[in-house]
């Protein structure tokens, strides 16, 4: 949702269609795509793990992922990111009933190379389902979902060993492959490697070993570095990766190189010493990992990953089907590095609200108090919960089932979602200052707007320009 409208789109209404509170007349939002009912919601696609989602040059979103049966390769396409949830799913390849490639089929990725669609995927053999190697399919037609696919062959690396999770990216004119593999002589389940591609199935030079899992959070259950995903932003190349067993201990780490560096030089890369994305008891998402990056319709960066809604798993987590594809906005620290925050939980993807008169500060949860200030990303994320007749309430992602409510005196605090709706519901309207951003008009007659005064959040009248600025929030 993007509510930062230019002044030319400011609409001042009078009569029954306007909200009139505290001396201001504010135009409500219509019923278009920005409404909370049409928001991107989590889980995005249930029982689809290892998801790759991207926006292609044709403007459409594409998705591929592992299915619980580990027996086929699927693709989805939709004009919107949220549309992937209900998009038809095309099966473009099925494993043979016996022999080579007849085992587990994992973690496909779709890439267009030299004008043709290619699918990288990991496959075991019938009778040896964990004899995992990486293979490449090529589409003979323009449409990846309806076209004919042919097998190009196995990815050739220096070792014939457990190989999976290949991703392709181009940087400074060089096409690279990054993947996970078990290297003979190193006692891990998988490490990460990087090399330029000569062809879709062959490397142009010997690979660089990017990282070996050695840190405590990388070796919980298994010694794993897998599922690399590449993001080039803010003068750096970031490679996120997944570590440890595929249960609630699964998490993301991050590798970083300067965008101008020689990516094939070991000295170019640094590694996070702590995981950057982990399970959250507060939001109820466990084992977040195997991510990809894309952008939303407004061009904002989006993190895609899978995770479960529960912590305890019976049996082997690989055969628990409920790793669901999820998506949330990706933010950045002041130094330009990604701030993954926490997995945001079920429901509409949350927003952040920065008051127009306090750049760099946000509406945030501080214990049970609501303040304007700086803090951990998760404390500044609020989900808009739709109510009756177009009303909304604001739910902190760290306190599901609670919303912002206010007392007769205007003090704002957390309230149960089932408590007095008249004192927790708002009309979301265009920002009171120049039509920028968004403002929240209290449902209770005469109460005014959600605003702040010296960092304290309250509901009250707005009678001058300074008050209007304090009640106008830029959404990110």
C-alpha positions in Angstrom: 0.0 0.0 0.0 1.3 3.4 -0.9 -0.5 6.4 0.4 2.0 9.1 -0.5 -0.2 10.9 -3.0 1.0 14.0 -4.8 -0.9 17.2 -4.1 -2.7 17.0 -7.5 -4.5 13.9 -6.2 -5.6 15.5 -3.0 -9.4 15.4 -2.9 -11.3 17.6 -0.4 -14.9 16.4 0.0 -17.8 17.9 1.6 -21.2 16.4 2.5 -21.9 12.9 3.5 -18.8 11.4 1.9 -16.3 13.3 4.1 -15.0 12.8 7.6 -15.2 16.0 9.6 -13.4 15.9 12.9 -11.5 18.4 15.0 -12.1 21.2 12.5 -10.7 19.4 9.5 -12.4 17.9 6.5 -10.6 14.7 5.2 -11.3 12.6 2.2 -11.6 8.9 2.8 -10.0 6.3 0.7 -12.1 4.6 -1.9 -12.6 0.9 -2.4 -9.7 0.4 -4.8 -6.6 -1.8 -4.6 -5.1 0.1 -1.7 -7.8 -1.1 0.6 -6.9 -3.4 3.5 -9.1 -6.1 2.1 -7.0 -6.3 -1.1 -3.6 -6.3 0.7 -0.9 -8.8 0.3 -1.6 -11.5 3.0 0.4 -14.2 4.6 0.7 -17.0 4.1 0.9 -16.1 0.4 0.7 -19.8 -0.8 0.3 -22.7 1.5 2.4 -25.8 1.3 4.9 -24.4 -1.1 8.4 -24.4 0.2 11.8 -23.0 -1.2 9.9 -20.4 -3.1 11.4 -18.3 -5.8 9.3 -15.2 -6.7 10.4 -12.5 -9.1 8.9 -9.8 -11.2 9.8 -10.3 -14.9 10.4 -7.7 -17.5 6.9 -8.4 -18.9 5.5 -7.0 -15.6 4.1 -10.3 -14.4 5.2 -12.1 -11.2 6.5 -15.6 -11.5 6.7 -18.2 -8.8 8.2 -21.7 -8.5 8.6 -23.8 -5.4 9.0 -27.3 -3.9 5.7 -29.3 -3.5 5.2 -31.6 -0.5 5.3 -34.7 -2.7 8.7 -33.7 -4.1 7.6 -35.2 -7.5 7.1 -32.3 -10.0 8.1 -28.8 -11.1 5.4 -26.1 -10.9 5.1 -22.5 -12.1 2.6 -19.7 -11.3 2.2 -16.3 -12.9 0.1 -13.3 -11.9 -0.1 -9.6 -12.7 0.2 -8.8 -9.0 2.3 -10.2 -6.1 -0.9 -10.9 -4.1 -2.4 -12.6 -7.2 0.1 -15.5 -6.9 -2.0 -16.8 -4.0 -4.8 -17.8 -6.4 -3.0 -18.1 -9.7 -3.4 -21.3 -11.7 -0.5 -23.7 -11.2 1.1 -25.3 -14.2 3.0 -28.5 -13.9 5.9 -28.3 -16.4 7.7 -31.5 -15.6 7.2 -34.7 -13.6 9.8 -37.1 -12.3 10.1 -40.4 -14.1 8.6 -43.5 -12.3 12.1 -45.1 -12.1 15.7 -44.6 -12.7 17.7 -41.3 -12.8 15.8 -38.2 -11.5 13.1 -40.5 -10.0 13.8 -39.4 -6.4 13.1 -36.2 -4.5 12.6 -33.1 -6.6 13.7 -29.9 -4.7 14.0 -26.2 -4.9 13.5 -25.2 -8.5 14.5 -21.7 -9.8 13.4 -20.2 -13.1 15.8 -18.0 -15.0 15.8 -16.5 -18.5 19.3 -17.0 -20.0 20.0 -15.6 -23.5 16.3 -15.2 -24.2 15.2 -18.7 -23.1 13.6 -19.9 -19.9 15.7 -22.3 -17.9 14.7 -24.3 -14.7 17.4 -25.3 -12.3 16.3 -28.0 -9.8 17.7 -30.7 -7.5 16.8 -34.3 -8.1 17.6 -37.7 -6.5 17.2 -41.0 -8.2 14.6 -43.7 -7.8 15.9 -46.0 -5.1 18.3 -43.3 -3.9 16.0 -40.3 -3.4 18.8 -38.4 -1.5 21.3 -38.9 -4.3 20.7 -35.2 -5.0 22.3 -33.5 -8.0 21.4 -30.3 -9.9 19.8 -30.5 -13.4 18.7 -27.9 -15.9 15.6 -27.9 -18.1 15.2 -25.5 -21.1 12.0 -24.2 -22.5 11.6 -24.5 -26.3 8.8 -21.9 -26.4 8.3 -18.3 -25.3 5.7 -19.1 -22.6 7.3 -20.8 -19.6 3.9 -22.1 -18.3 2.6 -23.6 -21.5 5.8 -24.3 -23.4 7.6 -27.5 -24.1 10.6 -28.3 -21.9 13.7 -30.4 -22.7 16.4 -31.7 -20.4 19.8 -30.0 -20.9 21.6 -32.2 -18.4 23.3 -32.2 -15.1 25.2 -29.2 -13.7 28.9 -29.8 -14.0 30.9 -28.9 -11.0 34.4 -30.1 -9.8 32.8 -32.8 -7.6 30.0 -35.4 -8.3 28.4 -34.9 -4.9 25.2 -33.7 -3.1 24.3 -30.5 -5.0 21.3 -28.2 -4.8 19.8 -24.7 -4.6 21.3 -23.1 -7.7 20.6 -19.4 -8.4 21.7 -17.3 -11.4 22.5 -13.6 -11.4 24.4 -11.1 -13.6 26.7 -8.5 -12.0 28.8 -6.0 -13.9 28.3 -7.9 -17.2 29.2 -11.3 -15.8 26.6 -14.1 -15.3 27.3 -16.0 -12.1 25.9 -19.2 -10.6 25.7 -19.5 -6.8 24.8 -22.9 -5.3 25.1 -25.3 -2.3 27.2 -28.5 -2.5 28.9 -31.0 -0.3 32.6 -30.9 -1.0 34.7 -34.0 -0.5 37.0 -33.6 2.5 34.9 -31.1 4.3 32.6 -32.6 6.9 29.5 -30.5 6.4 26.2 -31.2 4.7 26.6 -28.3 2.3 28.7 -25.2 1.7 28.1 -22.3 -0.7 30.0 -21.8 -4.0 30.2 -19.1 -6.6 31.5 -19.2 -10.2 30.8 -17.5 -13.6 28.8 -19.5 -16.0 30.1 -20.6 -19.4 26.8 -22.3 -20.4 23.7 -23.0 -18.3 25.3 -26.3 -17.2 29.0 -25.5 -17.1 31.2 -23.2 -15.2 33.6 -20.7 -16.8 36.3 -21.1 -14.1 36.9 -23.1 -10.8 34.4 -22.1 -8.1 35.0 -19.9 -5.1 34.0 -21.5 -1.8 31.9 -18.7 -0.4 31.2 -20.0 3.1 31.4 -23.2 5.2 28.9 -23.6 8.1 30.9 -23.4 11.4 29.0 -21.0 13.6 26.7 -22.4 16.3 23.6 -21.2 14.6 24.7 -22.8 11.3 25.1 -26.3 12.6 22.0 -26.9 14.7 21.0 -30.5 13.7 22.9 -30.4 10.5 25.9 -28.4 9.2 24.2 -26.5 6.5 24.8 -23.4 4.3 22.2 -23.6 1.4 19.6 -21.7 -0.6 21.6 -18.6 -1.6 19.7 -15.5 -2.8 21.3 -12.5 -4.2 20.4 -8.8 -3.7 22.4 -5.9 -5.1 21.6 -2.7 -3.3 23.4 0.4 -1.8 26.7 -0.3 -3.4 27.0 -3.9 -2.1 26.2 -7.4 -3.2 24.3 -9.3 -0.5 23.9 -13.1 -0.5 21.4 -14.4 2.1 21.5 -18.1 2.8 19.8 -20.7 5.0 21.4 -22.6 7.9 20.8 -25.6 10.2 18.1 -28.2 10.2 14.8 -27.5 8.4 12.8 -27.2 11.7 12.3 -24.2 13.9 16.1 -23.8 14.0 16.3 -23.0 10.3 17.4 -19.4 9.8 19.1 -16.9 7.5 22.7 -15.7 7.4 24.1 -12.9 5.2 27.3 -12.6 3.1 28.3 -9.1 1.9 30.7 -7.8 -0.7 31.4 -4.3 -2.1 29.6 -4.0 -5.5 32.9 -3.0 -7.1 35.0 -5.8 -5.7 36.1 -8.9 -7.5 33.4 -11.3 -6.4 35.7 -14.3 -7.0 38.2 -13.1 -4.4 37.7 -14.6 -0.9 38.8 -11.4 0.6 35.8 -9.5 -1.0 33.3 -11.3 1.3 32.3 -10.8 4.9 29.9 -13.0 6.9 27.3 -12.1 9.5 28.3 -13.5 12.9 24.7 -13.8 14.0 21.7 -15.0 12.1 19.7 -12.1 10.4 16.3 -13.8 10.4 15.0 -16.4 12.9 11.8 -18.0 14.3 9.5 -15.7 16.3 7.4 -16.8 19.2 5.7 -13.4 19.2 4.4 -13.7 15.6 4.1 -17.5 15.5 6.3 -18.2 12.5 9.0 -20.9 12.8 11.9 -22.0 10.6 12.0 -19.0 8.3 14.3 -19.6 5.4 15.1 -20.5 1.8 14.3 -17.0 0.7 14.2 -15.0 -2.5 14.0 -11.3 -3.2 11.5 -9.4 -5.4 9.8 -6.0 -5.5 6.2 -5.0 -5.1 4.1 -3.0 -7.5 5.5 0.2 -6.1 9.1 -0.9 -6.5 9.7 -1.6 -2.8 11.9 -4.5 -1.9 10.1 -7.6 -0.7 11.5 -10.7 1.1 9.9 -14.0 0.2 10.6 -17.1 2.4 8.9 -20.1 3.8 8.0 -20.9 7.4 5.6 -23.0 9.5 2.8 -21.8 11.8 3.9 -24.2 14.6 7.2 -25.1 16.3 6.8 -28.8 17.2 7.1 -31.3 14.3 6.4 -35.0 14.4 9.0 -37.0 12.5 11.4 -35.7 9.8 10.7 -32.0 9.2 11.4 -32.6 5.4 8.1 -34.6 5.3 6.0 -32.1 7.2 4.1 -30.4 4.4 3.3 -27.1 6.0 6.2 -24.9 5.0 4.2 -22.0 3.6 5.4 -19.3 1.2 5.3 -15.9 2.8 6.2 -12.3 1.8 7.0 -9.1 3.6 8.7 -5.8 3.0 12.4 -5.6 3.3 13.9 -2.6 5.0 17.4 -1.2 5.5 19.6 -0.1 8.4 21.1 3.4 8.3 24.3 1.8 6.9 22.5 0.4 3.9 22.5 -3.2 5.0 19.2 -5.2 4.9 17.1 -5.2 8.1 15.1 -8.4 7.9 13.3 -7.8 11.2 11.1 -10.8 12.2 8.7 -13.0 10.2 5.6 -10.9 10.5 3.0 -13.6 11.0 -0.4 -14.3 9.5 -2.6 -11.7 8.0 -2.1 -8.6 5.9 1.5 -7.5 5.3 2.2 -4.7 7.9 3.2 -1.1 7.3 5.4 1.4 9.1 4.0 4.9 9.9 6.4 7.9 10.2 4.8 11.2 11.3 5.4 13.9 8.7 6.9 16.3 11.3 9.4 13.6 12.7 11.5 12.2 9.8 13.3 9.0 10.8 10.9 8.3 13.7 8.0 5.9 13.6 4.9 4.9 15.4 6.2 2.1 17.6 5.3 -0.2 20.4 7.4 0.3 23.6 6.3 -2.4 26.0 2.6 -1.7 26.2 3.0 2.0 25.4 2.7 3.6 22.0 5.3 6.2 21.2 6.9 8.0 18.3 10.6 7.2 18.1 13.3 4.8 16.9 13.7 1.1 17.8 13.8 -2.4 16.4 12.0 -2.8 13.1 9.4 -5.2 14.5 8.3 -2.7 17.1 7.4 -0.2 14.3 5.3 -2.6 12.1 1.5 -2.5 12.4 -1.1 -4.5 10.5 -4.3 -2.8 9.3 -7.2 -5.0 10.4 -10.4 -4.3 8.4 -13.6 -3.7 10.3 -17.2 -2.9 9.4 -18.2 -0.1 7.1 -14.6 0.5 5.9 -13.2 1.0 9.4 -9.7 -0.2 10.3 -7.8 -0.9 13.5 -4.0 -1.0 14.0 -2.5 -4.2 15.3 1.2 -4.4 16.3 2.8 -7.5 14.8 4.4 -8.3 18.1 1.0 -8.4 19.9 -1.4 -10.3 17.7 -5.0 -9.9 18.8 -4.4 -6.5 20.3 -5.0 -3.1 18.6 -4.6 0.5 19.4 -7.4 1.9 21.6 -7.9 5.1 23.4 -9.5 6.3 26.6 -12.1 9.1 26.8 -9.2 11.5 27.5 -7.4 10.5 24.3 -4.6 8.4 25.8 -3.6 5.6 23.4 -2.7 2.1 24.6 -3.2 -1.5 23.6 -6.6 -3.0 23.8 -8.1 -6.4 23.0 -9.3 -6.6 19.4 -12.8 -7.6 20.7 -13.0 -4.7 23.1 -14.9 -1.5 22.4 -14.7 -1.1 18.6 -15.7 2.6 18.9 -12.5 3.3 20.8 -10.2 1.2 18.6 -11.5 1.8 15.1 -10.4 4.5 12.7 -11.3 5.8 9.3 -8.2 5.8 7.1 -8.2 9.1 5.2 -5.7 11.0 3.0 -3.1 12.8 4.9 -4.2 16.1 6.4 -1.1 17.9 5.2 -1.1 18.5 1.5 -2.7 15.1 0.8 0.5 13.3 1.6 0.6 10.0 3.4 -2.4 8.9 5.5 -4.3 10.0 8.6 -6.5 8.1 11.0 -9.8 9.7 12.0 -11.3 8.2 15.2 -14.7 6.6 14.8 -16.0 8.1 18.0 -17.7 11.4 17.2 -15.6 14.5 18.0 -12.5 12.6 19.1 -10.3 13.8 16.3 -7.3 12.0 14.9 -4.4 9.7 15.9 -1.5 12.1 16.4 1.5 12.6 18.6 2.7 15.4 20.8 6.4 15.4 21.8 6.5 11.7 21.1 3.4 10.7 23.0 0.7 9.1 20.9 -2.9 10.1 21.5 -6.2 10.8 19.8 -7.2 14.4 19.7 -8.3 17.4 17.6 -6.1 19.0 15.0 -6.6 22.7 14.8 -3.6 24.1 13.1 -0.9 23.2 10.6 1.5 21.8 13.2 -1.3 19.5 14.6 -2.1 18.4 11.1 1.5 17.4 10.4 1.6 15.5 13.7 -1.5 13.5 12.5 -0.1 12.8 9.0 1.9 9.6 8.6 4.1 8.5 5.7 3.6 4.8 5.0 6.5 2.5 4.2 
